[in-house]
Amino acid sequence: MMSIEVRVPALGESVTEATVATWFKKPGDAVAVDEILCELETDKVSLDVPSPAAGILGEIVAPEGTTVTAAGLLATIAEGAGAAAKPAAAPAPAPATAPPAAKDVEDAPAAKKAMAEAGLAADQVQGTGRDGRIMKEDVARAAAAVQAAAAATPAPAAMPRAPVPADDAAREERVKMTRLRATIAKRLKDAQNTAAMLTTYNEVDMSGIMSLRNEYKDQFEKKHGVKLGFMSFFVKACCHALKEVPEVNAEIDGQDVVYKNYVHMGVAVGTPTGLVVPVVRDADQMSFAAIEKKIAELGIRARDGKLTMAELQGGSFTISNGGVYGSLMSSPILNPPQSGILGMHKIQDRPVAVNGQIVIRPMMYLALSYDHRIVDGKGAVTFLVRVKEALEDPRRLLMDL
């Protein structure tokens, strides 16, 4: 009877660890090939772990809440219909699923058991025994190093909480911060600590876009199968402005400035678990319809927690729409390592002066937060003015003006 190991799949670029969020099976349950056993939560997305073989789920080595690393052991499966529910204490790894190992030395049995309990793969532990044999003490050292690294990843340590009266404490609920929320906290704080962040504001009269949209929205939806929203206009206007002010689309890498001859537009999306920023790649080469379709698709997948790592990486500029929640004015925080983020806000009828007359117009405040280390005031203001001009007269986008 063969015992198969269930290991953490590849987590993707720059992601080193995950948390076991949910087990869908329990020891003794029968499982089929590719049936989802558990869900892992990483800094960016959730990952399903499929069963590598049919059989009976044996020991769950990494229960819910455990932090695991790539190729770490999650559980074992006793292969075959008649397999026992409880596998041997130290199963021999199947050749197909064993992690690549440069050595064929047999590790100490106690070390194997300790690695399984710690969710560590053999290639994560430096063996100090004869011929590189892994000993129990080596596993303890490696596990301590992983825990130390994990302790460094959450948001920066805050001041200790003041004492709370007992009757107040009884009415409070303490919930562990999710990995996504901890990562959001860390990245936002890093952005404030690293970039010389500044925000410039303007306002845009949305009547031109609204009348154009009202005139063509039915034909647009009939032809393209997607509604014509405001986001495609904003994406187009930003792409247009970024061509003129390329430093807003650049990033600092050490002593270099990296200018990008493409626009990968991040579009901030609120989800039940926190804010994520999926990326519309090569947005500057896309039509209005293609942009609307892509944003709609990414929005649905973001809310369902089905985004891939690739869809969350590589953005060069971000648009954040707080207006959908009713925000009238805000100062968005940069999405590192990007140098610019545009905040959209609520459209509100306001009295404005047009040709010496006070008229009511649908107005929106715009906010551009930028990294002053690379973007100067002139560039930031020019960028925002170009966005305003393109939105107030959308024909400029067609004429590339």
LUMLUM-905108 format. One record per residue (C-alpha): residue number from 1; residue in three letters; y, z, x. Coordinates in nm, 4 decimals. Each point is the difference from the previous one (the first is absolute). Layout:
REM LUMLUM-905108
[NUM; "ALA"; [Y; Z; X]]
...
END
This chain:
REM LUMLUM-905108
[1; "MET"; [0.0000; 0.0000; 0.0000]]
[2; "MET"; [0.3307; -0.1068; 0.1522]]
[3; "SER"; [0.3254; 0.1943; -0.0178]]
[4; "ILE"; [0.3221; -0.2045; -0.0083]]
[5; "GLU"; [0.3375; 0.1382; 0.1046]]
[6; "VAL"; [0.3103; -0.0540; -0.2146]]
[7; "ARG"; [0.3001; -0.0227; 0.2305]]
[8; "VAL"; [0.3770; -0.0341; -0.0433]]
[9; "PRO"; [0.0901; -0.3725; -0.0045]]
[10; "ALA"; [0.2712; -0.1504; 0.2220]]
[11; "LEU"; [0.3282; 0.1577; -0.1130]]
[12; "GLY"; [0.2351; -0.2756; 0.1128]]
[13; "GLU"; [0.2771; -0.0394; 0.2524]]
[14; "SER"; [0.1803; 0.3226; 0.1045]]
[15; "VAL"; [-0.2071; 0.2174; -0.2393]]
[16; "THR"; [-0.2145; 0.2533; 0.1846]]
[17; "GLU"; [-0.1323; 0.2283; -0.2723]]
[18; "ALA"; [-0.0554; 0.0431; -0.3730]]
[19; "THR"; [-0.0713; 0.2743; -0.2525]]
[20; "VAL"; [-0.3081; -0.0046; -0.2228]]
[21; "ALA"; [0.1596; -0.0074; -0.3450]]
[22; "THR"; [-0.2923; -0.0307; -0.2444]]
[23; "TRP"; [-0.3779; -0.0183; 0.0130]]
[24; "PHE"; [-0.1422; -0.2020; -0.2896]]
[25; "LYS"; [-0.3595; 0.0953; 0.0841]]
[26; "LYS"; [-0.1701; 0.3292; 0.0824]]
[27; "PRO"; [-0.3013; 0.0743; 0.2226]]
[28; "GLY"; [-0.3227; -0.1112; -0.1690]]
[29; "ASP"; [0.1648; -0.2840; -0.1958]]
[30; "ALA"; [-0.1539; -0.3458; 0.0216]]
[31; "VAL"; [0.2385; -0.2601; 0.1404]]
[32; "ALA"; [-0.0067; -0.3805; 0.0132]]
[33; "VAL"; [0.1190; -0.2251; 0.2822]]
[34; "ASP"; [0.3821; -0.0345; -0.0056]]
[35; "GLU"; [0.0353; 0.2642; -0.2732]]
[36; "ILE"; [0.3208; 0.1988; 0.0624]]
[37; "LEU"; [-0.0889; 0.3430; 0.1393]]
[38; "CYS"; [0.3402; 0.1525; 0.0644]]
[39; "GLU"; [0.3712; -0.0701; 0.0322]]
[40; "LEU"; [0.2048; 0.0694; 0.3132]]
[41; "GLU"; [0.3756; 0.0534; 0.0004]]
[42; "THR"; [0.1880; -0.1225; 0.3089]]
[43; "ASP"; [0.3694; 0.0151; 0.0869]]
[44; "LYS"; [0.0531; -0.3270; -0.1849]]
[45; "VAL"; [-0.2787; -0.0962; -0.2420]]
[46; "SER"; [-0.3203; 0.1219; -0.1591]]
[47; "LEU"; [-0.3306; -0.1409; 0.1282]]
[48; "ASP"; [-0.3308; -0.0218; -0.1853]]
[49; "VAL"; [-0.3136; 0.0663; 0.2068]]
[50; "PRO"; [-0.2984; -0.2063; -0.1214]]
[51; "SER"; [-0.3622; 0.0987; 0.0562]]
[52; "PRO"; [-0.1559; -0.1854; 0.2963]]
[53; "ALA"; [-0.3497; 0.0225; -0.1534]]
[54; "ALA"; [-0.1971; 0.0806; -0.3157]]
[55; "GLY"; [-0.1644; 0.3409; -0.0161]]
[56; "ILE"; [0.0730; 0.3653; -0.0659]]
[57; "LEU"; [0.3251; 0.1638; 0.1153]]
[58; "GLY"; [-0.0919; 0.2780; 0.2384]]
[59; "GLU"; [0.2366; 0.2418; 0.1691]]
[60; "ILE"; [0.3768; -0.0436; -0.0513]]
[61; "VAL"; [0.1354; 0.0822; 0.3456]]
[62; "ALA"; [0.3691; -0.0443; -0.0912]]
[63; "PRO"; [0.0751; 0.1641; -0.3380]]
[64; "GLU"; [0.3196; -0.0606; -0.2001]]
[65; "GLY"; [0.3118; 0.1053; 0.1915]]
[66; "THR"; [-0.1552; -0.0609; 0.3438]]
[67; "THR"; [0.2063; -0.1919; 0.2573]]
[68; "VAL"; [-0.2093; -0.2755; 0.1617]]
[69; "THR"; [0.0610; -0.2615; 0.2689]]
[70; "ALA"; [-0.1129; -0.3626; 0.0282]]
[71; "ALA"; [-0.3814; -0.0245; 0.0311]]
[72; "GLY"; [-0.0334; 0.3713; -0.0837]]
[73; "LEU"; [-0.3166; 0.1036; -0.1858]]
[74; "LEU"; [0.0424; 0.0478; -0.3771]]
[75; "ALA"; [-0.3555; 0.0374; -0.1292]]
[76; "THR"; [-0.3606; -0.1145; 0.0385]]
[77; "ILE"; [-0.2180; -0.2077; -0.2293]]
[78; "ALA"; [-0.3801; 0.0221; -0.0128]]
[79; "GLU"; [-0.0862; -0.3682; -0.0325]]
[80; "GLY"; [-0.2477; -0.1168; -0.2635]]
[81; "ALA"; [-0.0739; 0.1009; -0.3590]]
[82; "GLY"; [-0.2475; 0.2737; 0.0938]]
[83; "ALA"; [0.2241; 0.1561; 0.2622]]
[84; "ALA"; [0.0463; 0.3760; 0.0017]]
[85; "ALA"; [0.3368; 0.1377; -0.1024]]
[86; "LYS"; [0.0392; 0.2012; 0.3199]]
[87; "PRO"; [-0.0212; -0.1969; 0.3251]]
[88; "ALA"; [-0.1040; 0.1376; 0.3358]]
[89; "ALA"; [0.2523; 0.2231; 0.1759]]
[90; "ALA"; [0.0716; -0.2476; 0.2788]]
[91; "PRO"; [-0.0872; -0.3510; -0.1251]]
[92; "ALA"; [-0.0264; -0.2845; 0.2463]]
[93; "PRO"; [0.2820; -0.2451; -0.0734]]
[94; "ALA"; [-0.1038; -0.3416; -0.1300]]
[95; "PRO"; [0.0700; -0.2747; 0.2544]]
[96; "ALA"; [0.2087; -0.2007; -0.2488]]
[97; "THR"; [0.2413; 0.2839; -0.0803]]
[98; "ALA"; [0.0080; 0.1949; 0.3261]]
[99; "PRO"; [0.3376; -0.0117; 0.1756]]
[100; "PRO"; [-0.0019; -0.2012; 0.3215]]
[101; "ALA"; [-0.0968; 0.2306; 0.2866]]
[102; "ALA"; [0.0164; -0.0843; 0.3666]]
[103; "LYS"; [-0.2719; 0.2541; 0.0836]]
[104; "ASP"; [-0.3546; 0.0469; -0.1219]]
[105; "VAL"; [-0.0301; 0.3637; 0.1119]]
[106; "GLU"; [-0.1359; 0.2375; -0.2635]]
[107; "ASP"; [0.2706; 0.2555; -0.0942]]
[108; "ALA"; [-0.0814; 0.3667; -0.0519]]
[109; "PRO"; [-0.1394; 0.0679; -0.3527]]
[110; "ALA"; [0.2547; 0.2789; -0.0524]]
[111; "ALA"; [0.2773; -0.2443; 0.0994]]
[112; "LYS"; [-0.1232; -0.2575; -0.2527]]
[113; "LYS"; [0.0062; 0.2579; -0.2767]]
[114; "ALA"; [0.3496; 0.1168; 0.1054]]
[115; "MET"; [0.1279; -0.3611; 0.0066]]
[116; "ALA"; [-0.1362; -0.0609; -0.3500]]
[117; "GLU"; [0.1669; 0.3172; -0.1284]]
[118; "ALA"; [0.3318; -0.0908; 0.1675]]
[119; "GLY"; [-0.0116; -0.3632; -0.1177]]
[120; "LEU"; [0.0179; -0.1268; 0.3588]]
[121; "ALA"; [-0.1676; -0.3103; 0.1412]]
[122; "ALA"; [-0.1639; 0.0065; 0.3448]]
[123; "ASP"; [0.2688; -0.2310; 0.1416]]
[124; "GLN"; [0.2654; 0.2595; -0.0906]]
[125; "VAL"; [-0.1590; 0.2698; 0.2171]]
[126; "GLN"; [0.0052; 0.0113; 0.3812]]
[127; "GLY"; [-0.3421; 0.1175; 0.1188]]
[128; "THR"; [-0.0134; 0.2356; 0.2995]]
[129; "GLY"; [-0.3805; 0.0383; 0.0189]]
[130; "ARG"; [-0.2310; -0.1856; 0.2354]]
[131; "ASP"; [0.0532; -0.3804; -0.0191]]
[132; "GLY"; [0.2826; 0.0503; -0.2499]]
[133; "ARG"; [-0.2172; 0.1937; -0.2471]]
[134; "ILE"; [0.2106; 0.1586; -0.2781]]
[135; "MET"; [-0.0312; 0.3774; -0.0220]]
[136; "LYS"; [0.0998; 0.2340; -0.2821]]
[137; "GLU"; [0.3039; 0.1214; 0.2010]]
[138; "ASP"; [0.1211; -0.3623; 0.0350]]
[139; "VAL"; [-0.0031; -0.0398; -0.3790]]
[140; "ALA"; [0.2002; 0.3216; -0.0441]]
[141; "ARG"; [0.2634; -0.1285; 0.2463]]
[142; "ALA"; [0.0233; -0.3395; -0.1731]]
[143; "ALA"; [0.0234; 0.1599; -0.3466]]
[144; "ALA"; [0.2802; 0.2293; 0.1224]]
[145; "ALA"; [0.1890; -0.3028; 0.1368]]
[146; "VAL"; [-0.0338; -0.1855; -0.3324]]
[147; "GLN"; [0.1214; 0.3066; -0.1922]]
[148; "ALA"; [0.2975; 0.0369; 0.2359]]
[149; "ALA"; [0.0914; -0.3665; -0.0536]]
[150; "ALA"; [-0.0363; 0.0410; -0.3777]]
[151; "ALA"; [0.2250; 0.3061; 0.0053]]
[152; "ALA"; [0.2720; -0.2105; 0.1624]]
[153; "THR"; [0.0000; -0.2713; -0.2687]]
[154; "PRO"; [0.1414; 0.1758; -0.3107]]
[155; "ALA"; [0.3723; 0.0281; -0.0647]]
[156; "PRO"; [0.1951; 0.2095; 0.2540]]
[157; "ALA"; [-0.0513; 0.3736; -0.0424]]
[158; "ALA"; [0.2546; 0.1533; -0.2328]]
[159; "MET"; [0.1447; 0.3507; 0.0084]]
[160; "PRO"; [-0.2505; 0.2586; -0.1268]]
[161; "ARG"; [0.0382; 0.0693; -0.3699]]
[162; "ALA"; [0.1838; 0.3137; -0.1046]]
[163; "PRO"; [-0.2096; 0.2740; -0.1666]]
[164; "VAL"; [-0.0536; -0.0564; -0.3737]]
[165; "PRO"; [-0.0255; 0.2838; -0.2541]]
[166; "ALA"; [-0.3557; 0.0462; -0.1301]]
[167; "ASP"; [0.0887; -0.0891; -0.3607]]
[168; "ASP"; [0.1600; -0.3280; 0.1190]]
[169; "ALA"; [-0.2951; -0.0820; 0.2274]]
[170; "ALA"; [-0.2391; 0.0415; -0.2940]]
[171; "ARG"; [0.1884; -0.2764; -0.1869]]
[172; "GLU"; [0.0029; -0.2446; 0.2912]]
[173; "GLU"; [-0.2527; -0.2699; 0.0841]]
[174; "ARG"; [-0.0703; -0.0967; 0.3610]]
[175; "VAL"; [-0.1410; -0.3513; 0.0553]]
[176; "LYS"; [-0.0851; -0.1473; 0.3408]]
[177; "MET"; [0.2268; -0.2920; 0.0902]]
[178; "THR"; [-0.1863; -0.3312; -0.0215]]
[179; "ARG"; [-0.0364; -0.2025; 0.3186]]
[180; "LEU"; [0.2274; -0.2702; -0.1476]]
[181; "ARG"; [0.2729; 0.2525; -0.0855]]
[182; "ALA"; [-0.0260; 0.1632; 0.3458]]
[183; "THR"; [0.0322; -0.3419; 0.1639]]
[184; "ILE"; [0.3023; -0.0905; -0.2154]]
[185; "ALA"; [0.1633; 0.3312; 0.0981]]
[186; "LYS"; [-0.0695; -0.0551; 0.3697]]
[187; "ARG"; [0.1207; -0.3635; 0.0047]]
[188; "LEU"; [0.3212; 0.0751; -0.1874]]
[189; "LYS"; [0.0787; 0.2920; 0.2299]]
[190; "ASP"; [-0.0819; -0.2129; 0.3061]]
[191; "ALA"; [0.2411; -0.2657; -0.1284]]
[192; "GLN"; [0.2799; 0.2551; -0.0273]]
[193; "ASN"; [-0.0766; 0.1446; 0.3428]]
[194; "THR"; [-0.0254; -0.3373; 0.1784]]
[195; "ALA"; [0.2420; -0.2484; -0.1568]]
[196; "ALA"; [0.3787; 0.0353; -0.0048]]
[197; "MET"; [-0.0062; -0.0510; -0.3761]]
[198; "LEU"; [0.3075; -0.0973; -0.1953]]
[199; "THR"; [0.0512; -0.1366; -0.3523]]
[200; "THR"; [0.2563; -0.2495; -0.1273]]
[201; "TYR"; [0.0618; -0.0650; -0.3703]]
[202; "ASN"; [0.1190; -0.2808; -0.2243]]
[203; "GLU"; [-0.0349; -0.1006; -0.3624]]
[204; "VAL"; [-0.1141; -0.3204; -0.1653]]
[205; "ASP"; [0.0876; -0.1558; -0.3356]]
[206; "MET"; [-0.3404; -0.0921; -0.1467]]
[207; "SER"; [0.1317; -0.2194; -0.2827]]
[208; "GLY"; [-0.0660; -0.3259; 0.1921]]
[209; "ILE"; [-0.3684; 0.0834; 0.0559]]
[210; "MET"; [-0.0424; 0.1369; -0.3526]]
[211; "SER"; [0.1373; -0.3130; -0.1657]]
[212; "LEU"; [-0.2077; -0.2284; 0.2282]]
[213; "ARG"; [-0.3093; 0.2071; -0.0729]]
[214; "ASN"; [0.0593; -0.0033; -0.3755]]
[215; "GLU"; [0.0439; -0.3770; 0.0078]]
[216; "TYR"; [-0.3200; -0.0778; 0.1919]]
[217; "LYS"; [-0.2348; 0.2985; -0.0426]]
[218; "ASP"; [-0.2101; -0.1598; -0.2784]]
[219; "GLN"; [-0.0425; -0.3295; 0.1860]]
[220; "PHE"; [-0.0698; 0.1879; 0.3231]]
[221; "GLU"; [-0.2752; 0.2135; -0.1561]]
[222; "LYS"; [-0.1509; -0.3000; -0.1798]]
[223; "LYS"; [-0.0230; -0.2041; 0.3194]]
[224; "HIS"; [-0.0872; 0.2691; 0.2556]]
[225; "GLY"; [-0.1857; 0.2565; -0.2109]]
[226; "VAL"; [0.2153; 0.2871; 0.1256]]
[227; "LYS"; [0.3228; 0.1579; -0.1239]]
[228; "LEU"; [0.3254; -0.0698; 0.1829]]
[229; "GLY"; [0.1229; 0.3424; 0.1116]]
[230; "PHE"; [0.2882; 0.1144; 0.2179]]
[231; "MET"; [-0.2109; 0.0687; 0.3099]]
[232; "SER"; [-0.0439; -0.3664; 0.0935]]
[233; "PHE"; [0.3805; -0.0439; 0.0020]]
[234; "PHE"; [0.0395; 0.3055; 0.2253]]
[235; "VAL"; [-0.2775; -0.1109; 0.2362]]
[236; "LYS"; [0.1552; -0.3484; 0.0239]]
[237; "ALA"; [0.3509; 0.1412; 0.0524]]
[238; "CYS"; [-0.1239; 0.2337; 0.2768]]
[239; "CYS"; [-0.1932; -0.2783; 0.1761]]
[240; "HIS"; [0.3174; -0.2107; -0.0114]]
[241; "ALA"; [0.2127; 0.2837; 0.1454]]
[242; "LEU"; [-0.2580; 0.0907; 0.2674]]
[243; "LYS"; [0.0226; -0.3525; 0.1414]]
[244; "GLU"; [0.3725; 0.0578; 0.0589]]
[245; "VAL"; [-0.0339; 0.3580; 0.1284]]
[246; "PRO"; [-0.3360; -0.0046; 0.1858]]
[247; "GLU"; [0.0415; 0.3470; 0.1543]]
[248; "VAL"; [-0.0608; 0.1559; -0.3442]]
[249; "ASN"; [-0.3430; -0.1696; 0.0107]]
[250; "ALA"; [-0.0724; 0.1139; 0.3590]]
[251; "GLU"; [-0.1475; 0.3132; 0.1534]]
[252; "ILE"; [0.0441; 0.2015; 0.3186]]
[253; "ASP"; [-0.3007; 0.0154; 0.2318]]
[254; "GLY"; [0.0802; 0.2234; 0.2971]]
[255; "GLN"; [0.2901; -0.1689; 0.1790]]
[256; "ASP"; [-0.0503; -0.3320; -0.1837]]
[257; "VAL"; [0.1226; -0.1356; -0.3313]]
[258; "VAL"; [-0.2681; -0.2071; -0.1763]]
[259; "TYR"; [0.1554; -0.2725; -0.2191]]
[260; "LYS"; [-0.2341; -0.1403; -0.2651]]
[261; "ASN"; [0.0132; -0.3651; -0.1037]]
[262; "TYR"; [-0.1681; 0.0861; -0.3292]]
[263; "VAL"; [0.0617; 0.2363; -0.2907]]
[264; "HIS"; [-0.2853; 0.2276; -0.1060]]
[265; "MET"; [0.1656; 0.1759; -0.2935]]
[266; "GLY"; [-0.1134; 0.3538; -0.0808]]
[267; "VAL"; [0.0369; 0.0866; -0.3696]]
[268; "ALA"; [-0.0104; 0.3748; -0.0686]]
[269; "VAL"; [-0.2299; 0.0868; -0.2928]]
[270; "GLY"; [-0.0323; 0.3412; -0.1624]]
[271; "THR"; [-0.3601; 0.1066; -0.0722]]
[272; "PRO"; [-0.1483; 0.3177; -0.1506]]
[273; "THR"; [-0.0798; 0.1212; 0.3544]]
[274; "GLY"; [0.3280; -0.0948; 0.1700]]
[275; "LEU"; [0.2131; -0.2881; 0.1231]]
[276; "VAL"; [-0.1721; -0.2902; 0.1778]]
[277; "VAL"; [0.1596; -0.3155; 0.1409]]
[278; "PRO"; [-0.2207; -0.3105; -0.0331]]
[279; "VAL"; [0.1232; -0.3052; 0.1914]]
[280; "VAL"; [0.0784; -0.3496; -0.1324]]
[281; "ARG"; [-0.0715; -0.2072; 0.3111]]
[282; "ASP"; [0.2201; -0.3004; 0.0873]]
[283; "ALA"; [0.2172; 0.0708; -0.3034]]
[284; "ASP"; [0.2673; -0.2313; 0.1414]]
[285; "GLN"; [-0.2336; -0.2966; -0.0530]]
[286; "MET"; [-0.1016; 0.0867; -0.3556]]
[287; "SER"; [0.1263; -0.1269; -0.3362]]
[288; "PHE"; [0.1348; 0.2280; -0.2750]]
[289; "ALA"; [-0.3307; -0.0338; -0.1883]]
[290; "ALA"; [-0.2135; 0.0778; 0.3075]]
[291; "ILE"; [0.2099; 0.3102; 0.0732]]
[292; "GLU"; [-0.0247; 0.1265; -0.3595]]
[293; "LYS"; [-0.3774; -0.0555; -0.0058]]
[294; "LYS"; [-0.0542; 0.1763; 0.3326]]
[295; "ILE"; [0.2169; 0.2995; -0.0906]]
[296; "ALA"; [-0.1770; 0.0377; -0.3366]]
[297; "GLU"; [-0.3428; -0.0191; 0.1660]]
[298; "LEU"; [0.0901; 0.2494; 0.2750]]
[299; "GLY"; [0.1580; 0.2374; -0.2546]]
[300; "ILE"; [-0.3167; 0.0126; -0.2116]]
[301; "ARG"; [-0.2248; 0.0478; 0.3040]]
[302; "ALA"; [0.2315; 0.2710; 0.1357]]
[303; "ARG"; [-0.0186; 0.1976; -0.3247]]
[304; "ASP"; [-0.3803; -0.0398; -0.0052]]
[305; "GLY"; [-0.0278; 0.1126; 0.3648]]
[306; "LYS"; [-0.1620; -0.3323; 0.0977]]
[307; "LEU"; [0.2407; -0.1199; 0.2708]]
[308; "THR"; [-0.1493; -0.0988; 0.3354]]
[309; "MET"; [0.1309; 0.1130; 0.3394]]
[310; "ALA"; [0.1240; -0.3530; 0.0765]]
[311; "GLU"; [0.2164; 0.0013; -0.3141]]
[312; "LEU"; [0.1816; 0.3147; 0.1152]]
[313; "GLN"; [0.0710; -0.1058; 0.3588]]
[314; "GLY"; [0.2399; -0.2285; 0.1816]]
[315; "GLY"; [0.3055; 0.0174; -0.2284]]
[316; "SER"; [0.3317; -0.0971; 0.1611]]
[317; "PHE"; [0.2427; 0.1124; -0.2762]]
[318; "THR"; [-0.0382; 0.2039; -0.3208]]
[319; "ILE"; [0.1440; -0.0037; -0.3520]]
[320; "SER"; [-0.0198; 0.3196; -0.2048]]
[321; "ASN"; [0.0790; -0.0082; -0.3715]]
[322; "GLY"; [0.0950; 0.3490; -0.1191]]
[323; "GLY"; [0.1726; -0.1589; -0.2975]]
[324; "VAL"; [-0.3258; -0.0221; -0.1944]]
[325; "TYR"; [0.0070; 0.3812; -0.0182]]
[326; "GLY"; [0.3690; 0.0119; -0.0946]]
[327; "SER"; [0.1567; 0.0662; 0.3426]]
[328; "LEU"; [0.3681; -0.0977; 0.0053]]
[329; "MET"; [0.0602; 0.0525; 0.3728]]
[330; "SER"; [-0.2122; 0.1103; 0.2959]]
[331; "SER"; [-0.0252; -0.0271; 0.3769]]
[332; "PRO"; [-0.3502; -0.1328; 0.0850]]
[333; "ILE"; [-0.1804; 0.1123; 0.3176]]
[334; "LEU"; [-0.1202; -0.2630; 0.2478]]
[335; "ASN"; [-0.3647; -0.1028; 0.0100]]
[336; "PRO"; [-0.0721; 0.0181; 0.3789]]
[337; "PRO"; [0.0009; -0.2024; 0.2178]]
[338; "GLN"; [0.2190; -0.2179; -0.2258]]
[339; "SER"; [0.3767; -0.0020; 0.0511]]
[340; "GLY"; [0.1109; -0.0555; -0.3589]]
[341; "ILE"; [-0.0815; 0.0936; -0.3604]]
[342; "LEU"; [0.1827; -0.1114; -0.3146]]
[343; "GLY"; [0.0243; 0.2398; -0.2924]]
[344; "MET"; [0.0311; -0.1541; -0.3489]]
[345; "HIS"; [0.1230; 0.2140; -0.2873]]
[346; "LYS"; [0.0434; 0.0132; -0.3746]]
[347; "ILE"; [0.1937; -0.2803; -0.1700]]
[348; "GLN"; [0.2765; 0.1640; -0.2018]]
[349; "ASP"; [0.2837; -0.1484; -0.2064]]
[350; "ARG"; [0.3278; 0.1014; 0.1654]]
[351; "PRO"; [0.3638; -0.1033; -0.0371]]
[352; "VAL"; [0.1077; -0.2204; 0.2928]]
[353; "ALA"; [0.3100; -0.2044; 0.0756]]
[354; "VAL"; [-0.0555; -0.3792; -0.0100]]
[355; "ASN"; [0.3052; -0.2271; 0.0493]]
[356; "GLY"; [0.2331; 0.2886; -0.0849]]
[357; "GLN"; [-0.1863; 0.0837; -0.3228]]
[358; "ILE"; [-0.2243; 0.3011; -0.0680]]
[359; "VAL"; [-0.3387; -0.1237; -0.1212]]
[360; "ILE"; [-0.3403; 0.1610; -0.0538]]
[361; "ARG"; [-0.2644; -0.1301; 0.2431]]
[362; "PRO"; [-0.3611; 0.0971; 0.0828]]
[363; "MET"; [0.0506; 0.1553; 0.3435]]
[364; "MET"; [-0.2474; 0.1266; 0.2612]]
[365; "TYR"; [0.0720; 0.2049; 0.3109]]
[366; "LEU"; [-0.1706; -0.1230; 0.3169]]
[367; "ALA"; [-0.0685; 0.2170; 0.3056]]
[368; "LEU"; [-0.1056; -0.1267; 0.3419]]
[369; "SER"; [-0.1327; 0.2646; 0.2376]]
[370; "TYR"; [-0.0237; -0.1291; 0.3547]]
[371; "ASP"; [-0.0749; 0.1085; 0.3548]]
[372; "HIS"; [0.3384; 0.0163; 0.1731]]
[373; "ARG"; [-0.1704; -0.0209; 0.3409]]
[374; "ILE"; [-0.0652; -0.3692; -0.0615]]
[375; "VAL"; [0.2187; -0.0971; -0.3001]]
[376; "ASP"; [0.3746; 0.0532; 0.0291]]
[377; "GLY"; [0.2354; 0.0561; -0.2925]]
[378; "LYS"; [0.1173; -0.3607; -0.0099]]
[379; "GLY"; [-0.3580; -0.1313; -0.0246]]
[380; "ALA"; [-0.0962; 0.2495; -0.2717]]
[381; "VAL"; [0.3064; -0.0716; -0.2140]]
[382; "THR"; [-0.0395; -0.3772; 0.0486]]
[383; "PHE"; [-0.3644; 0.0247; -0.1078]]
[384; "LEU"; [0.0857; 0.1908; -0.3171]]
[385; "VAL"; [0.2890; -0.2328; -0.0872]]
[386; "ARG"; [-0.2317; -0.3033; 0.0380]]
[387; "VAL"; [-0.2546; 0.1639; -0.2320]]
[388; "LYS"; [0.2784; 0.0742; -0.2523]]
[389; "GLU"; [0.1313; -0.3597; 0.0148]]
[390; "ALA"; [-0.3469; -0.1499; -0.0487]]
[391; "LEU"; [-0.0754; 0.2263; -0.2966]]
[392; "GLU"; [0.3354; -0.0529; -0.1715]]
[393; "ASP"; [-0.0327; -0.3790; 0.0337]]
[394; "PRO"; [-0.3750; -0.0797; 0.0238]]
[395; "ARG"; [0.0781; -0.3697; 0.0462]]
[396; "ARG"; [0.0915; 0.0876; 0.3599]]
[397; "LEU"; [-0.3690; 0.0662; 0.0655]]
[398; "LEU"; [-0.0857; -0.3561; -0.1007]]
[399; "MET"; [0.2771; -0.1409; 0.2160]]
[400; "ASP"; [-0.0858; 0.2252; 0.2987]]
[401; "LEU"; [0.3583; 0.1301; 0.0110]]
END
